[in-house]
Amino acid sequence: MVEELVAAGVAVGCAGAVYVMAAARVVKQYERGVVLRLGKLQRSVRGPGFTMIVPFVDRLRKVNMQIVTMPVPAQDGITRDNVTVRVDAVIYFKVIDATEAVIQVEDYRFAVSQMAQTSLRSIIGKSDLDDLLSNREKLNQGLELMIDSPAVGWGVQIDRVEIKDVSLPETMKRSMARQAEADRERRARVINADAELQASKKLAEAAHEMAEEPAALQLRLLQTVVAVAAEKNSTLVLPFPVELLRFLERSTQAQQPSAETSGPPAAAAPGPPAAVPEPPAAVSGSSVPALPEFGTADSEAGDPAAPGASKTGQD
């Protein structure tokens, strides 16, 4: 009798152990358990920890409540301004209602993925290329709203959606590069022109000050000489003072009116002709010969055979 009781106890214990092993479940901290008893949903969601179900009657489905990071495959599309682009994104979502995630949708991960791809293509068609490149925050918000609207009924909450990369054709990249280069060159020219305008205004003010104070120009000249001499150059070029040129110009202008008022020199008044002195007469009884006339002397000097000419040559 005792042996039968012991055997029955052992059998009951083994059956209990098998039952416990079949009914025992462990739900992790980041999971929730949804129990279906004979296909019917049990409203009580099993929390984290150790829990028991009825073997062969209940079915426990664990739902991960962590944030899921899902990449959205790259989608080809045409923007509103007729540019072909290829855009990929990433989506972050989590389950907030385990019961709805199990009952309302067959596979909430696949459903969210397909909804994200469809919404991404729709956003590409409604946006311009400039918005895709520079205004991504607004597009991310619109994409998140488009995905989150149907996902609420699945017990899923969209946490964040980000557009990762926008791929453009090579021809479009080159065109955009040329446009950016031209824009930078335009801005550089405008900045240079503005700098020249400001510099000319400052130089005009400096010239006005130096015109009022001539010594300032000399001080500036000395400063320039000191700056050039500091480099230990073998040749030093000094500029010609502009004030000296202005002084010479004023002096020339002052002399021209005086010369014009003086006029040409006056001509001599007509009068009787001056008396021509007569040649001295020959002294009678003297051995001094009479002087020849000037014309005769000149003619005789021109004739080498004349005795006066030979005498003149001997003298």
Backbone bond lengths (Angstrom), bond angles and torsions (degrees), N, CA, C in turn:
res aa  C-N    CA-C-N  psi(-1)  N-CA   C-N-CA  omega(-1)  CA-C   N-CA-C  phi
1 M - - - 1.467 - - 1.535 110.72 -
2 V 1.305 113.51 -44.02 1.473 118.14 -179.77 1.525 110.30 -65.55
3 E 1.294 115.28 -39.28 1.459 118.42 -179.48 1.525 111.24 -64.26
4 E 1.352 115.16 -37.05 1.462 118.74 178.74 1.525 110.55 -65.72
5 L 1.356 115.10 -41.30 1.474 117.72 178.39 1.530 111.26 -63.90
6 V 1.333 115.49 -40.73 1.463 118.49 178.97 1.518 110.63 -64.26
7 A 1.310 115.45 -41.54 1.464 118.55 179.73 1.516 110.74 -65.69
8 A 1.375 116.35 -39.31 1.460 119.30 178.53 1.518 110.72 -65.61
9 G 1.359 115.24 -40.15 1.472 118.13 178.41 1.509 112.16 -63.53
10 V 1.309 115.15 -41.33 1.471 118.39 178.61 1.526 110.62 -63.96
11 A 1.324 115.50 -39.14 1.464 119.28 179.82 1.520 110.82 -65.60
12 V 1.346 114.28 -42.96 1.486 117.90 178.80 1.526 110.26 -64.05
13 G 1.314 114.97 -41.37 1.477 117.73 178.34 1.499 112.32 -62.08
14 C 1.310 115.71 -42.79 1.470 117.99 179.26 1.524 111.18 -65.09
15 A 1.361 114.46 -39.64 1.457 117.15 178.48 1.520 110.99 -64.93
16 G 1.353 115.79 -40.35 1.465 118.67 177.80 1.512 111.94 -63.68
17 A 1.323 116.24 -40.22 1.460 119.23 178.79 1.517 110.91 -64.27
18 V 1.312 116.01 -41.88 1.464 119.00 178.24 1.529 110.31 -63.82
19 Y 1.345 116.55 -39.63 1.470 120.30 -179.45 1.535 110.76 -65.16
20 V 1.338 112.51 -44.37 1.473 115.91 179.77 1.520 110.47 -63.34
21 M 1.312 116.43 -42.34 1.455 118.62 179.10 1.518 111.60 -63.90
22 A 1.331 117.50 -34.47 1.457 120.28 179.44 1.525 112.12 -78.03
23 A 1.332 117.11 -28.51 1.469 120.18 -175.28 1.520 113.12 -97.41
24 A 1.292 118.20 -17.99 1.471 120.72 -175.93 1.520 110.18 -74.37
25 R 1.331 115.28 136.44 1.454 123.24 175.72 1.529 109.03 -138.38
26 V 1.304 115.48 150.28 1.468 121.40 177.48 1.533 107.88 -122.77
27 V 1.308 115.89 121.19 1.470 122.32 178.12 1.528 107.81 -103.65
28 K 1.320 116.81 125.09 1.460 121.11 -177.62 1.533 110.85 -74.50
29 Q 1.303 114.30 168.90 1.455 120.24 -174.95 1.524 112.15 -62.57
30 Y 1.319 117.73 -36.74 1.467 120.81 -177.06 1.524 111.71 -93.02
31 E 1.327 117.91 14.61 1.456 121.81 -179.68 1.522 110.81 -121.69
32 R 1.332 113.42 160.32 1.460 121.36 171.80 1.519 107.60 -131.89
33 G 1.347 116.04 144.97 1.461 121.04 -176.89 1.516 111.86 -106.83
34 V 1.327 116.76 128.54 1.466 123.12 176.95 1.526 107.21 -109.48
35 V 1.333 116.28 124.31 1.465 122.06 -174.29 1.525 109.00 -104.67
36 L 1.323 115.13 128.79 1.455 122.77 173.32 1.531 107.73 -113.52
37 R 1.320 115.95 114.84 1.458 121.06 -178.91 1.511 108.28 -102.97
38 L 1.317 114.55 112.89 1.455 121.83 -175.66 1.522 111.04 52.49
39 G 1.332 114.82 39.14 1.461 121.20 178.13 1.509 115.29 84.03
40 K 1.343 116.89 -2.24 1.460 120.06 -178.00 1.529 109.15 -104.42
41 L 1.291 115.29 136.83 1.469 120.51 -176.69 1.512 110.64 -71.47
42 Q 1.301 115.42 133.46 1.462 122.09 172.27 1.527 107.94 -95.07
43 R 1.317 115.09 126.88 1.459 119.35 -172.58 1.523 112.99 -66.47
44 S 1.298 115.92 -26.12 1.457 118.46 -179.18 1.527 109.89 -78.87
45 V 1.310 114.84 120.50 1.456 121.24 178.03 1.519 108.11 -90.17
46 R 1.313 115.86 128.82 1.455 120.35 -177.77 1.529 109.99 -75.39
47 G 1.320 115.08 128.45 1.444 121.03 179.26 1.518 112.27 -84.25
48 P 1.341 117.09 -178.47 1.467 119.46 -179.51 1.527 111.35 -67.56
49 G 1.307 115.08 145.99 1.450 121.46 179.40 1.520 111.97 123.75
50 F 1.338 114.53 -161.66 1.470 121.01 -179.19 1.521 108.81 -87.47
51 T 1.330 116.50 135.05 1.461 121.35 179.28 1.521 108.80 -144.44
52 M 1.364 114.76 160.92 1.471 121.27 -177.72 1.519 109.49 -123.16
53 I 1.321 115.21 143.32 1.449 121.56 174.83 1.523 108.08 -128.45
54 V 1.300 114.04 169.21 1.461 118.48 177.61 1.523 108.35 -87.35
55 P 1.330 117.53 118.76 1.461 119.24 -177.55 1.529 111.42 -62.76
56 F 1.274 115.78 144.07 1.451 125.09 178.19 1.524 113.34 62.68
57 V 1.329 117.24 3.93 1.466 121.74 178.13 1.525 110.74 -120.01
58 D 1.311 115.06 -47.81 1.467 120.20 -179.86 1.529 109.77 -96.31
59 R 1.325 112.30 150.94 1.467 119.87 174.63 1.527 108.53 -129.79
60 L 1.306 115.52 121.67 1.462 120.94 -176.27 1.533 109.38 -101.66
61 R 1.348 115.38 126.41 1.466 121.46 175.61 1.525 109.00 -115.06
62 K 1.313 113.89 123.55 1.458 119.97 -179.87 1.527 109.72 -91.72
63 V 1.321 114.55 135.03 1.469 121.33 -179.40 1.526 108.29 -119.00
64 N 1.337 115.13 126.71 1.461 120.81 179.38 1.529 109.21 -77.60
65 M 1.326 115.47 127.68 1.466 121.25 -178.28 1.529 112.45 -100.33
66 Q 1.326 118.00 6.30 1.457 120.65 179.57 1.539 110.95 -75.74
67 I 1.335 114.66 163.35 1.461 120.08 175.58 1.524 108.49 -73.44
68 V 1.303 116.14 128.63 1.459 122.62 -177.94 1.525 108.77 -102.08
69 T 1.315 115.72 131.94 1.463 121.84 175.90 1.520 108.36 -102.35
70 M 1.318 115.57 116.38 1.462 119.98 -175.47 1.526 109.63 -124.84
71 P 1.329 118.48 120.06 1.467 119.60 175.32 1.524 110.54 -75.57
72 V 1.306 114.89 139.19 1.465 120.95 176.87 1.529 107.81 -95.63
73 P 1.309 118.93 123.50 1.472 119.90 -179.30 1.527 111.82 -57.34
74 A 1.334 115.60 150.05 1.464 120.86 -179.16 1.519 110.23 -61.87
75 Q 1.332 115.10 135.56 1.450 121.62 -177.75 1.528 109.33 -117.06
76 D 1.338 115.65 132.13 1.459 121.45 175.00 1.520 109.09 -88.44
77 G 1.321 115.28 136.08 1.461 119.98 179.97 1.508 111.32 -158.51
78 I 1.325 115.06 171.16 1.457 123.14 178.52 1.520 107.66 -116.80
79 T 1.299 115.74 125.66 1.455 120.68 -178.83 1.534 110.46 -72.52
80 R 1.321 114.25 175.71 1.461 119.16 -178.64 1.528 112.11 -66.70
81 D 1.335 117.14 -26.77 1.469 120.37 177.03 1.529 111.45 -96.76
82 N 1.363 116.97 25.63 1.473 123.63 169.84 1.528 112.58 62.33
83 V 1.308 116.78 49.11 1.457 122.70 174.72 1.525 107.93 -119.82
84 T 1.321 116.64 127.22 1.463 120.82 179.90 1.525 109.64 -80.17
85 V 1.339 116.47 125.02 1.462 121.75 -178.35 1.528 108.90 -133.80
86 R 1.324 113.93 164.42 1.464 121.94 176.34 1.522 106.91 -130.38
87 V 1.329 116.56 116.93 1.458 122.59 -171.19 1.529 108.85 -123.37
88 D 1.326 115.16 134.13 1.463 119.97 171.54 1.530 108.39 -124.53
89 A 1.347 114.86 160.93 1.464 120.06 -173.88 1.513 108.88 -147.45
90 V 1.329 115.53 177.25 1.461 123.42 175.21 1.524 107.66 -137.46
91 I 1.322 115.34 142.62 1.457 121.15 -175.90 1.529 109.29 -126.09
92 Y 1.321 115.93 139.02 1.470 122.96 177.72 1.533 107.48 -117.67
93 F 1.308 116.32 125.51 1.469 120.23 -179.38 1.523 109.02 -148.24
94 K 1.327 115.35 166.09 1.455 121.74 177.57 1.524 109.49 -149.99
95 V 1.329 115.06 159.80 1.460 121.55 179.17 1.525 108.38 -89.39
96 I 1.307 116.78 127.85 1.468 121.22 178.31 1.530 111.76 -108.17
97 D 1.316 116.22 -16.93 1.468 120.60 177.94 1.522 107.13 -135.21
98 A 1.349 115.85 104.88 1.465 119.99 -177.01 1.518 111.96 -66.05
99 T 1.320 117.50 -34.81 1.466 120.37 -178.48 1.521 111.32 -65.30
100 E 1.347 116.65 -45.96 1.460 120.31 179.42 1.527 110.74 -65.75
101 A 1.330 117.95 -37.43 1.463 120.71 179.84 1.522 111.66 -64.52
102 V 1.334 118.07 -27.44 1.460 120.71 -179.53 1.518 111.26 -89.93
103 I 1.331 117.46 -37.23 1.456 121.01 -172.24 1.536 111.93 -88.85
104 Q 1.343 117.52 -43.63 1.459 120.38 -169.54 1.527 113.83 -79.68
105 V 1.304 119.17 -24.80 1.454 121.23 -176.39 1.519 108.92 -137.90
106 E 1.330 115.54 144.20 1.457 119.50 -177.14 1.523 110.93 -69.39
107 D 1.338 117.24 -48.87 1.469 122.44 179.11 1.523 106.64 -139.08
108 Y 1.313 115.52 101.86 1.464 118.72 -174.34 1.537 111.53 -68.30
109 R 1.301 118.46 -28.89 1.460 120.01 178.10 1.540 111.02 -65.64
110 F 1.320 115.92 -47.37 1.456 119.82 179.29 1.527 110.86 -65.05
111 A 1.327 116.56 -38.10 1.460 120.11 179.78 1.533 111.32 -64.69
112 V 1.316 116.16 -42.80 1.469 119.66 178.92 1.519 110.34 -65.62
113 S 1.324 117.82 -38.85 1.450 121.29 179.59 1.528 111.20 -62.67
114 Q 1.325 117.33 -46.80 1.454 120.44 179.86 1.531 111.90 -66.16
115 M 1.302 116.64 -38.77 1.460 119.77 177.96 1.531 110.59 -65.20
116 A 1.319 117.69 -38.21 1.459 120.98 178.94 1.520 111.15 -64.83
117 Q 1.333 118.23 -42.57 1.456 120.67 179.33 1.529 111.41 -64.67
118 T 1.326 116.80 -42.11 1.464 119.89 179.38 1.526 111.14 -64.98
119 S 1.317 116.50 -43.28 1.467 120.22 -180.00 1.523 111.37 -65.93
120 L 1.334 117.01 -36.13 1.458 120.12 179.12 1.526 111.30 -65.06
121 R 1.316 117.60 -42.94 1.464 119.93 176.52 1.523 111.43 -63.70
122 S 1.310 116.32 -37.30 1.467 119.48 178.59 1.524 111.24 -66.38
123 I 1.328 117.20 -40.35 1.467 120.76 178.69 1.527 110.61 -64.82
124 I 1.336 117.48 -38.51 1.466 120.57 179.40 1.524 110.42 -61.64
125 G 1.335 116.81 -43.19 1.458 119.73 -178.37 1.522 113.76 -69.52
126 K 1.318 118.02 -24.13 1.463 121.06 -177.90 1.524 113.60 -93.61
127 S 1.320 117.72 -5.84 1.464 121.13 -173.12 1.515 110.57 -113.38
128 D 1.325 114.91 157.51 1.457 122.23 172.77 1.525 109.55 -88.29
129 L 1.324 114.50 165.67 1.462 119.45 179.67 1.528 111.51 -64.80
130 D 1.317 116.54 -38.77 1.467 119.40 179.65 1.519 111.45 -63.36
131 D 1.357 117.00 -35.54 1.467 119.88 177.87 1.530 110.87 -67.49
132 L 1.328 117.25 -38.88 1.458 119.63 179.19 1.523 112.07 -65.87
133 L 1.341 116.84 -30.25 1.451 119.92 -176.53 1.515 113.09 -89.76
134 S 1.335 118.10 -33.87 1.462 119.88 -171.66 1.514 114.44 -121.19
135 N 1.315 119.01 -17.76 1.469 120.88 -175.79 1.530 109.83 -120.25
136 R 1.328 115.01 55.29 1.465 119.02 -175.11 1.523 112.93 -75.44
137 E 1.318 117.70 -26.89 1.465 119.29 -178.55 1.526 110.63 -61.16
138 K 1.320 115.37 -43.84 1.466 119.07 179.03 1.518 111.23 -65.05
139 L 1.322 117.39 -40.38 1.465 120.71 178.35 1.520 111.45 -66.69
140 N 1.324 116.59 -37.66 1.471 119.21 177.66 1.524 111.52 -62.83
141 Q 1.316 116.22 -40.74 1.462 119.21 178.28 1.525 111.51 -65.38
142 G 1.344 116.07 -42.37 1.464 118.38 177.90 1.522 112.24 -65.07
143 L 1.328 117.02 -39.05 1.458 120.62 178.22 1.523 111.47 -66.50
144 E 1.313 116.54 -40.02 1.465 119.80 177.39 1.520 111.84 -62.94
145 L 1.329 116.88 -40.76 1.469 120.25 179.12 1.518 111.33 -66.24
146 M 1.327 117.65 -38.76 1.459 120.28 179.80 1.526 112.09 -66.28
147 I 1.310 118.44 -35.61 1.465 121.05 -179.64 1.521 110.99 -80.81
148 D 1.328 116.31 -35.47 1.460 119.48 -174.16 1.528 112.93 -71.73
149 S 1.321 117.30 -27.07 1.472 119.61 -176.26 1.532 112.15 -60.88
150 P 1.349 120.57 -51.72 1.471 117.96 177.50 1.522 113.35 -77.88
151 A 1.339 117.37 -23.60 1.463 119.56 -175.95 1.516 112.12 -72.04
152 V 1.337 118.22 -19.82 1.472 120.08 179.24 1.522 110.23 -62.65
153 G 1.322 118.17 -38.02 1.470 121.19 178.76 1.506 113.18 -71.30
154 W 1.316 118.94 -11.45 1.463 122.69 177.99 1.516 112.17 -96.75
155 G 1.322 117.51 3.69 1.460 120.21 -176.80 1.518 113.18 75.01
156 V 1.329 116.69 21.46 1.459 122.52 -177.00 1.528 108.10 -116.58
157 Q 1.302 115.60 137.97 1.464 121.75 176.74 1.526 109.15 -116.01
158 I 1.338 115.73 126.35 1.464 121.11 178.16 1.525 107.86 -81.61
159 D 1.312 115.66 118.49 1.456 119.95 -177.64 1.525 112.37 -85.07
160 R 1.326 116.90 -43.07 1.470 120.02 -177.34 1.520 109.20 -164.75
161 V 1.344 115.17 147.19 1.460 121.80 176.10 1.524 107.22 -132.28
162 E 1.324 116.64 131.26 1.455 121.74 -178.03 1.534 109.53 -131.11
163 I 1.335 115.38 132.45 1.463 120.99 171.68 1.524 107.99 -81.97
164 K 1.326 117.61 120.68 1.460 120.95 -174.81 1.518 112.86 -84.59
165 D 1.309 117.23 -53.55 1.460 119.49 -171.48 1.521 109.33 -145.08
166 V 1.339 113.94 146.21 1.462 122.12 176.01 1.525 107.16 -122.82
167 S 1.315 116.51 111.60 1.460 121.44 -179.00 1.525 109.61 -95.28
168 L 1.352 115.36 131.12 1.461 121.89 -178.89 1.518 110.06 -115.22
169 P 1.319 117.66 156.45 1.479 119.94 173.80 1.524 110.73 -64.30
170 E 1.325 116.45 156.09 1.459 121.09 -177.89 1.520 111.86 -63.16
171 T 1.326 117.44 -37.98 1.468 119.96 178.87 1.519 111.13 -63.17
172 M 1.322 116.25 -38.87 1.458 119.53 178.85 1.524 111.11 -68.87
173 K 1.315 116.91 -36.44 1.463 119.58 177.19 1.519 111.40 -63.19
174 R 1.325 116.88 -42.61 1.462 119.46 178.59 1.524 111.56 -65.38
175 S 1.318 116.50 -39.92 1.466 119.46 178.97 1.525 111.11 -64.14
176 M 1.318 116.28 -41.96 1.462 119.93 178.98 1.526 110.82 -66.73
177 A 1.335 116.92 -35.83 1.464 119.68 178.06 1.524 110.72 -65.10
178 R 1.338 117.14 -42.35 1.467 119.20 177.57 1.520 111.46 -65.07
179 Q 1.306 116.81 -38.97 1.460 119.80 178.56 1.525 111.16 -63.76
180 A 1.327 116.22 -44.20 1.457 119.40 179.06 1.522 111.56 -64.65
181 E 1.342 116.68 -39.19 1.454 119.42 178.57 1.518 111.86 -64.43
182 A 1.343 116.59 -41.68 1.461 119.69 177.87 1.522 111.91 -64.82
183 D 1.315 116.48 -37.87 1.458 119.40 178.93 1.524 111.39 -67.16
184 R 1.334 116.90 -40.20 1.462 119.50 177.40 1.529 111.30 -65.73
185 E 1.332 116.87 -38.70 1.467 119.50 178.05 1.526 110.88 -65.16
186 R 1.329 116.12 -39.30 1.468 119.41 178.02 1.525 110.77 -62.70
187 R 1.314 116.74 -44.55 1.460 119.14 179.86 1.529 111.25 -65.96
188 A 1.345 116.68 -35.29 1.463 118.87 178.16 1.527 110.90 -64.95
189 R 1.335 116.60 -41.24 1.459 119.13 178.74 1.520 111.59 -65.47
190 V 1.309 116.72 -40.08 1.469 119.57 178.56 1.525 110.73 -63.98
191 I 1.315 116.63 -40.39 1.465 120.14 179.35 1.524 110.44 -66.20
192 N 1.350 117.10 -41.44 1.464 119.65 178.12 1.526 111.77 -63.85
193 A 1.338 116.00 -41.25 1.466 119.01 178.48 1.525 111.42 -64.83
194 D 1.316 116.28 -40.61 1.458 119.86 177.14 1.523 111.23 -63.80
195 A 1.328 116.41 -39.11 1.463 119.51 177.79 1.520 111.38 -65.42
196 E 1.346 117.26 -40.51 1.458 119.97 177.71 1.520 111.53 -63.97
197 L 1.322 116.71 -38.98 1.462 120.23 178.45 1.524 111.22 -63.74
198 Q 1.304 116.75 -46.13 1.457 119.70 178.68 1.524 111.76 -64.61
199 A 1.345 116.01 -40.06 1.463 118.67 178.81 1.529 111.72 -65.39
200 S 1.340 116.72 -39.18 1.470 118.85 178.64 1.520 111.35 -64.91
201 K 1.323 117.34 -37.78 1.463 119.78 177.31 1.528 111.25 -64.16
202 K 1.309 115.93 -42.31 1.468 119.14 179.48 1.527 110.69 -67.34
203 L 1.349 116.84 -39.51 1.456 119.01 178.24 1.527 111.53 -65.51
204 A 1.334 116.70 -36.99 1.457 119.51 176.90 1.521 111.10 -63.83
205 E 1.317 116.88 -41.29 1.465 119.98 176.85 1.527 111.00 -63.96
206 A 1.344 116.43 -40.68 1.463 119.24 178.78 1.526 111.27 -65.61
207 A 1.333 117.23 -40.05 1.464 120.11 178.35 1.523 111.19 -64.43
208 H 1.326 116.14 -38.35 1.465 119.37 177.75 1.526 110.88 -63.37
209 E 1.296 117.02 -42.54 1.463 120.55 179.01 1.523 111.08 -65.81
210 M 1.343 117.16 -41.43 1.463 119.65 179.66 1.521 111.97 -68.50
211 A 1.351 117.00 -30.84 1.462 119.35 176.99 1.521 111.29 -66.83
212 E 1.313 116.77 -35.11 1.469 119.74 177.71 1.522 111.61 -75.12
213 E 1.316 117.85 -31.34 1.463 122.83 -179.59 1.522 108.46 -123.38
214 P 1.343 119.42 93.35 1.481 120.82 -178.56 1.521 113.27 -61.04
215 A 1.338 117.01 -27.57 1.464 118.49 179.36 1.522 112.07 -64.94
216 A 1.324 116.78 -25.52 1.468 119.52 179.38 1.519 110.98 -64.14
217 L 1.350 116.62 -35.13 1.456 119.73 177.94 1.529 111.29 -65.32
218 Q 1.329 116.70 -40.20 1.461 119.66 177.61 1.521 111.38 -65.60
219 L 1.330 117.32 -40.21 1.464 120.28 177.34 1.518 111.20 -63.68
220 R 1.314 115.81 -39.17 1.461 119.15 178.37 1.521 110.70 -65.95
221 L 1.355 116.58 -38.13 1.453 120.19 177.22 1.521 111.58 -63.05
222 L 1.336 115.97 -42.03 1.464 119.22 178.10 1.530 111.54 -65.13
223 Q 1.302 116.73 -38.63 1.474 119.46 176.94 1.525 111.00 -62.56
224 T 1.333 117.03 -40.07 1.466 119.95 178.10 1.524 111.13 -64.21
225 V 1.326 115.98 -40.47 1.460 119.72 178.59 1.512 110.94 -63.60
226 V 1.324 116.79 -42.35 1.469 120.67 178.43 1.526 110.81 -63.09
227 A 1.336 116.67 -41.04 1.470 120.02 179.82 1.526 111.75 -65.42
228 V 1.333 116.48 -38.24 1.471 119.17 179.57 1.519 110.57 -73.16
229 A 1.344 117.51 -38.79 1.457 120.30 -178.83 1.520 112.49 -70.38
230 A 1.325 117.88 -19.51 1.468 119.90 -179.63 1.518 112.28 -67.45
231 E 1.329 117.80 -21.90 1.465 121.25 -179.34 1.526 112.57 -85.65
232 K 1.329 117.88 3.08 1.467 122.92 177.49 1.529 111.92 58.96
233 N 1.322 114.63 48.45 1.460 119.41 177.79 1.525 110.16 -80.96
234 S 1.320 116.17 146.92 1.463 120.62 178.12 1.523 112.21 -79.05
235 T 1.318 117.24 -21.64 1.461 122.16 -179.93 1.519 108.75 -120.29
236 L 1.317 115.81 131.96 1.461 122.12 -179.67 1.519 108.25 -121.52
237 V 1.290 117.40 120.00 1.460 123.56 -178.70 1.515 108.25 -101.18
238 L 1.335 116.38 122.10 1.456 121.43 179.25 1.517 108.45 -104.75
239 P 1.292 119.47 129.82 1.463 121.68 178.15 1.520 110.72 -72.81
240 F 1.330 116.04 146.96 1.462 121.11 179.18 1.524 108.56 -74.89
241 P 1.323 117.68 131.54 1.479 118.85 -177.11 1.516 111.11 -63.31
242 V 1.282 115.47 130.46 1.456 120.72 179.39 1.519 110.98 -70.81
243 E 1.315 117.83 -31.41 1.458 121.11 -179.47 1.527 111.50 -63.01
244 L 1.350 117.40 -34.71 1.462 119.94 178.47 1.521 110.70 -66.04
245 L 1.333 116.94 -39.43 1.461 119.44 176.31 1.524 111.32 -62.84
246 R 1.310 115.83 -41.34 1.471 118.39 177.99 1.525 111.34 -64.76
247 F 1.355 118.20 -37.41 1.457 121.03 178.01 1.525 111.16 -63.63
248 L 1.349 117.51 -44.37 1.457 120.87 178.09 1.518 111.99 -64.21
249 E 1.333 115.75 -36.88 1.457 119.21 178.42 1.524 110.88 -64.87
250 R 1.321 117.52 -42.92 1.468 120.88 178.32 1.528 110.83 -65.19
251 S 1.326 117.81 -38.49 1.463 120.86 178.90 1.521 110.83 -64.74
252 T 1.325 117.49 -41.80 1.464 121.09 178.79 1.521 111.46 -63.80
253 Q 1.330 116.56 -42.56 1.457 119.77 178.23 1.512 112.17 -65.66
254 A 1.342 119.03 -29.76 1.468 122.08 179.15 1.520 111.35 -75.40
255 Q 1.343 119.64 -29.49 1.456 122.75 -178.88 1.521 112.51 -79.75
256 Q 1.289 118.41 -30.23 1.459 121.04 -177.67 1.528 113.24 -63.67
257 P 1.333 122.24 -43.71 1.480 120.21 178.36 1.515 112.56 -64.20
258 S 1.367 121.24 -37.49 1.459 123.65 179.85 1.517 111.18 -64.51
259 A 1.309 119.73 -38.69 1.462 122.78 178.88 1.521 111.12 -67.50
260 E 1.326 117.26 -35.77 1.454 120.33 179.84 1.524 112.02 -69.64
261 T 1.344 119.43 -35.93 1.476 122.85 -179.50 1.512 112.27 -73.84
262 S 1.352 120.21 -30.18 1.474 122.31 -178.78 1.522 112.09 -67.07
263 G 1.289 125.34 -39.89 1.461 128.99 176.21 1.516 112.02 78.20
264 P 1.388 118.12 179.81 1.483 122.12 -179.44 1.514 110.68 -76.34
265 P 1.354 121.45 159.14 1.468 123.59 -179.65 1.522 111.12 -68.63
266 A 1.412 117.00 145.55 1.488 122.33 -177.17 1.516 110.07 -72.21
267 A 1.371 116.92 144.52 1.469 122.74 179.12 1.523 109.85 -79.12
268 A 1.333 117.19 151.62 1.491 122.14 -179.26 1.515 110.87 -70.12
269 A 1.335 116.30 139.72 1.477 121.19 -178.35 1.510 109.99 -69.86
270 P 1.370 118.09 142.91 1.473 120.42 -179.70 1.529 111.23 -71.03
271 G 1.298 118.24 144.96 1.473 123.33 -178.65 1.511 110.75 -156.25
272 P 1.322 116.92 -178.30 1.468 119.30 179.40 1.499 111.44 -67.95
273 P 1.327 118.88 144.61 1.466 121.02 -177.88 1.517 111.02 -67.34
274 A 1.304 114.11 147.08 1.472 119.29 -179.05 1.516 110.04 -69.40
275 A 1.308 114.57 147.32 1.474 119.29 -178.73 1.509 110.22 -74.29
276 V 1.304 113.60 133.82 1.455 119.44 -179.88 1.516 108.27 -88.30
277 P 1.307 120.29 126.52 1.468 120.42 -178.10 1.510 111.10 -68.19
278 E 1.278 113.65 138.45 1.469 119.38 -178.84 1.516 109.15 -83.79
279 P 1.311 116.29 152.49 1.475 118.27 178.16 1.507 110.78 -71.58
280 P 1.320 119.73 147.65 1.461 121.35 -177.34 1.521 111.07 -66.87
281 A 1.297 113.64 141.44 1.484 119.16 -179.33 1.515 109.97 -74.92
282 A 1.314 113.97 156.85 1.474 119.11 -178.94 1.524 110.20 -72.13
283 V 1.237 116.50 135.23 1.474 121.52 -179.66 1.522 108.58 -81.52
284 S 1.309 113.89 123.53 1.471 118.41 -177.99 1.500 109.80 -69.17
285 G 1.280 116.47 142.82 1.451 121.63 178.57 1.499 114.36 75.42
286 S 1.347 115.49 11.45 1.480 119.60 -178.66 1.513 108.88 -105.95
287 S 1.313 113.38 151.20 1.463 118.75 178.80 1.506 113.69 -85.69
288 V 1.361 116.14 -2.55 1.488 119.54 -178.51 1.495 108.44 -77.43
289 P 1.292 120.19 121.90 1.459 121.32 179.02 1.516 111.67 -69.89
290 A 1.282 114.62 154.39 1.484 119.29 178.66 1.529 110.11 -70.56
291 L 1.377 115.38 140.44 1.479 121.31 178.72 1.506 110.70 -71.65
292 P 1.291 117.23 136.11 1.463 118.54 178.29 1.519 110.92 -71.83
293 E 1.305 113.32 158.70 1.462 117.52 176.11 1.533 109.90 -67.82
294 F 1.387 112.19 159.40 1.487 117.39 -176.15 1.503 112.38 -64.75
295 G 1.289 114.95 -38.41 1.466 117.11 179.40 1.499 111.49 -68.27
296 T 1.335 116.81 -40.05 1.452 120.09 -179.76 1.504 111.12 -67.81
297 A 1.331 115.77 -40.12 1.472 119.08 179.14 1.501 111.35 -62.93
298 D 1.334 113.23 -39.00 1.484 116.14 -179.30 1.507 110.59 -68.28
299 S 1.345 115.68 -38.59 1.467 117.43 -179.53 1.507 111.52 -70.37
300 E 1.339 114.68 -38.39 1.443 116.61 178.19 1.521 112.28 -68.78
301 A 1.319 115.74 -34.88 1.471 117.98 177.28 1.503 111.24 -63.32
302 G 1.350 114.52 -29.51 1.460 116.52 178.78 1.502 112.21 -77.04
303 D 1.407 120.41 -18.11 1.462 121.87 -178.89 1.513 109.08 -99.85
304 P 1.275 120.86 117.55 1.461 120.75 -176.70 1.509 113.53 -71.56
305 A 1.353 119.16 -16.49 1.469 120.29 -179.14 1.511 113.17 -83.68
306 A 1.326 116.85 -13.92 1.473 120.03 -178.02 1.505 109.52 -69.15
307 P 1.366 116.60 144.81 1.468 117.74 -179.50 1.505 112.69 -67.73
308 G 1.344 117.02 -31.94 1.494 118.26 177.02 1.482 112.88 -63.13
309 A 1.318 115.69 -36.59 1.471 118.61 -178.57 1.491 111.04 -68.46
310 S 1.374 116.95 -40.30 1.456 118.59 -179.44 1.490 111.08 -68.33
311 K 1.347 116.02 -35.49 1.447 119.72 177.04 1.515 112.00 -65.78
312 T 1.285 112.83 -39.62 1.486 116.93 178.46 1.509 110.35 -64.66
313 G 1.291 117.65 -40.33 1.481 119.86 178.96 1.493 110.62 -66.74
314 Q 1.383 118.88 -35.18 1.440 118.96 179.35 1.497 110.79 -71.03
315 D 1.350 116.68 -39.69 1.455 119.22 175.87 1.507 110.22 -60.74
